[in-house]
Amino acid sequence: MNETNIIRPPSKLKHVLTAILFIALLGASGFKTGANFPKLFVGIPEMGKLLTQMVPPDWSYFGKIVTPMLETVRMAVLGTTFGAILAVPVAFLAASNVNKSLALFYPARFILNLIRTIPDLLFAAVFVAIFGIGPLAGILALSFFSFGLIAKLSYESIEAINPGPLEAMTAVGANKLQWIQFAVVPQVLPQFMAYLLYTFEINVRAAAVLGLVGAGGIGLYLDRTLNWLRYDQTSAIIIFTLTIVLLIDYVSTRIREKLL
């Protein structure tokens, strides 16, 4: 047998060097950030004290947080919807197999990279400064976040479609709109709906956190209970939020199974 055709297994030295490099990077990162096991062990008793103050939850507080929780869900619905609407045309512009114009392709990619670089909390803080405390800032922040995420996932799905239908449509003389409508959309629509549901799940969680910077929803009450050291009420909010998130996750999972 030709010696060049023999597949040689990776040497043990390579594995050892890789492990040493990984441990060195991990240790250097921990040292530079001040994260170490002694600090963790010192903080464990404090974590226990905090958990003790959160139990039992203040069950009577549920009556006050139903309305802000519904507001949080509405923020997620609106933010996801607006973001998805904006994402559709940009996803087609950013897909290299659909858009051949470099003058449109590169700006679309640049916009998506820029939007995904900015955290949703920063978006929320900026919009709170512009529009004031309330759900509008949260909706706008979630819209930008949803736009970046859905557009990114969608254009990657568009670029991965089967080129056969595209070639067939081109052969029969279809125009660009017909090309997209009959050859591209049917292939990516199930994935797009799955991305939409997935983003909605993320936005429900994110909307609960955005309130910490004044962007409306249940996060305002979460921030208030933490500032007042009412950890029993904080745990009630966490349990309520967890219940809503699990319910949404279950429903969206079943819908995605039907679509895919």
C-alpha positions, -999 to 999 in steps of 0.1 A, spaced: 0 0 0 12 35 -8 25 51 23 9 84 13 -26 68 14 -22 57 50 -43 79 74 -22 85 104 -40 90 137 -32 123 156 -2 119 178 -5 120 216 19 149 216 -6 170 196 -34 162 221 -12 170 251 -1 203 236 -37 212 227 -47 205 263 -18 225 277 -27 255 254 -64 253 264 -55 252 302 -31 281 298 -57 302 280 -83 294 306 -59 302 335 -48 335 318 -84 345 312 -93 338 348 -63 357 361 -70 388 340 -107 389 348 -102 382 385 -123 350 384 -110 322 405 -122 293 426 -113 309 460 -137 338 453 -163 313 442 -161 293 474 -162 325 495 -194 336 477 -212 303 480 -225 310 516 -237 344 504 -256 327 476 -272 304 502 -283 334 523 -299 350 492 -317 318 483 -330 315 519 -345 350 516 -362 340 484 -380 311 500 -410 309 504 -421 332 475 -446 359 482 -475 342 464 -498 372 471 -476 393 448 -488 374 417 -519 396 415 -497 426 409 -475 412 382 -500 396 359 -505 429 340 -468 436 335 -462 400 325 -488 403 298 -472 436 288 -439 417 285 -454 391 262 -470 418 241 -437 436 238 -422 403 225 -450 398 200 -447 433 186 -409 433 186 -407 399 169 -433 409 143 -417 442 134 -382 427 133 -394 398 110 -410 422 86 -378 443 83 -357 411 80 -374 397 49 -362 421 23 -327 425 39 -323 387 40 -329 385 2 -304 414 -4 -278 396 18 -282 362 1 -254 359 -25 -273 334 -47 -303 358 -50 -287 392 -51 -259 396 -75 -256 434 -71 -225 441 -50 -238 477 -44 -267 461 -24 -251 430 -11 -223 445 9 -244 473 25 -270 446 35 -243 424 51 -228 455 68 -261 465 83 -267 431 97 -233 428 112 -237 463 128 -271 455 142 -260 421 157 -229 438 172 -251 460 195 -266 442 225 -303 445 231 -297 461 265 -278 489 248 -306 494 223 -331 495 252 -310 520 271 -307 543 241 -344 542 233 -353 548 270 -331 579 268 -349 590 236 -386 580 244 -385 577 281 -393 548 304 -420 525 291 -427 496 267 -421 516 235 -383 515 242 -385 478 248 -405 471 216 -380 490 195 -350 473 211 -366 438 205 -374 449 169 -338 456 162 -326 425 179 -352 403 160 -343 420 127 -306 411 131 -312 375 142 -340 366 118 -323 382 88 -290 365 95 -305 330 99 -328 336 69 -302 346 44 -281 316 54 -311 294 47 -316 311 13 -280 305 3 -284 268 12 -315 261 -9 -316 236 -38 -305 255 -69 -325 232 -92 -358 251 -90 -339 284 -95 -323 271 -127 -357 258 -139 -374 291 -133 -346 309 -152 -349 285 -181 -386 293 -186 -379 330 -185 -393 339 -151 -386 374 -139 -370 382 -105 -401 384 -85 -415 351 -99 -381 335 -93 -382 344 -56 -419 337 -52 -420 302 -67 -384 289 -64 -370 305 -32 -399 312 -8 -414 276 -8 -380 262 2 -372 287 30 -407 294 44 -407 265 70 -372 275 83 -383 312 84 -413 304 106 -391 283 128 -367 312 132 -396 335 139 -409 312 168 -374 308 181 -368 345 182 -401 350 199 -390 327 227 -358 346 231 -376 379 231 -399 369 260 -369 362 281 -351 394 269 -382 415 275 -382 405 311 -346 418 314 -350 450 294 -372 464 321 -341 466 343 -331 496 322 -366 511 322 -379 495 290 -412 484 304 -427 450 312 -421 427 342 -384 438 344 -395 471 361 -410 451 389 -380 428 390 -357 458 394 -380 473 420 -381 442 442 -343 438 440 -338 474 450 -362 470 479 -345 437 490 -379 419 486 -363 387 474 -395 368 482 -413 389 456 -384 385 433 -387 347 434 -424 350 427 -415 370 395 -389 344 385 -414 315 390 -441 333 370 -416 342 342 -403 306 341 -439 293 338 -447 316 309 -414 308 292 -419 270 295 -455 273 282 -443 294 252 -414 270 246 -438 240 246 -462 255 222 -436 269 198 -418 235 198 -450 217 187 -455 243 160 -420 240 147 -424 202 146 -454 206 124 -436 230 101 -404 210 97 
